[in-house]
Structure formats: structure tokens, C-alpha cells
């Protein structure tokens, strides 16, 4: 059995990291909904963090989906 190619290995690791972020982002957004919901403020740092996590999660999935 041949060892995996380095290009495949880094893509797989990046995809796993993206999956972990994708699982964490809804928890952060739920926390933001509970904590920041009652506040009437324009600046919502927890919501911003959740959206950034979701964006990064999707971007981490892109290299794993590209074909060679």
C-alpha cells in the first residue's frame, strides 16, 4: 500500500479543520442569539465571530473539493 501524497494529506487536514469550524459556528451563533439578542446595539462581536467562523469553514472546504 502506498502512503498518501503530500497534496492529499494537507487537503484532508484542511477539510477536517473546516468541518470542526462548521460544527463550532452554530454554537457560537446560538450563544450570540441568546446573549446579544436582548441588547439594542449595532456592534455584536459574538455574531461577528460566528459569521467569520462559518466563512472560514466554507473556505477550508474549497481546496478539498477541487479536482486535480
C-alpha positions in Angstrom: 0.0 0.0 0.0 1.4 3.4 -1.0 1.5 6.3 1.5 -0.8 9.2 0.7 0.6 12.0 -1.4 1.5 15.2 0.5 -1.0 17.2 -1.5 -3.8 14.9 -0.5 -2.7 15.0 3.2 -2.8 18.8 3.6 -6.2 19.0 1.8 -7.6 16.3 4.1 -6.3 18.1 7.2 -7.7 21.4 5.9 -11.1 19.8 5.3 -11.2 18.3 8.8 -10.4 21.7 10.3 -13.2 23.2 8.2 -15.6 20.6 9.4 -14.7 21.3 13.0 -15.2 25.0 12.4 -18.6 24.2 10.7 -19.7 22.4 13.8 -18.5 25.2 16.2 -20.0 28.1 14.3 -23.7 27.3 15.0 -22.9 27.0 18.7 -21.2 30.5 18.6 -24.2 31.9 16.7 -26.7 30.3 19.2 -24.7 31.9 22.0 -24.8 35.3 20.2 -28.6 34.9 19.8 -29.1 34.4 23.5 -26.6 36.9 24.7 -26.7 39.7 22.2 -30.4 39.4 21.2 -31.9 41.5 24.0 -29.3 44.2 23.5 -30.1 47.0 21.1 -26.5 47.6 19.9 -25.1 47.8 16.4 -21.8 46.2 17.4 -22.3 42.5 18.0 -18.9 40.8 18.5 -20.2 37.3 19.1 -22.3 37.3 16.0 -19.3 38.6 14.0 -17.1 35.8 15.3 -19.8 33.2 14.4 -20.1 34.6 10.8 -16.3 34.6 10.4 -16.1 31.0 11.6 -18.7 29.9 9.1 -17.0 31.7 6.3 -13.6 30.1 7.2 -15.3 26.7 7.4 -16.6 27.0 3.9 -13.3 28.3 2.6 -11.4 25.4 4.2 -13.6 23.0 2.3 -12.8 24.5 -1.1 -9.3 23.0 -1.7 -10.6 19.6 -0.8 -13.3 19.9 -3.5 -11.1 21.0 -6.4 -10.1 18.3 -8.8 -6.6 17.7 -10.0 
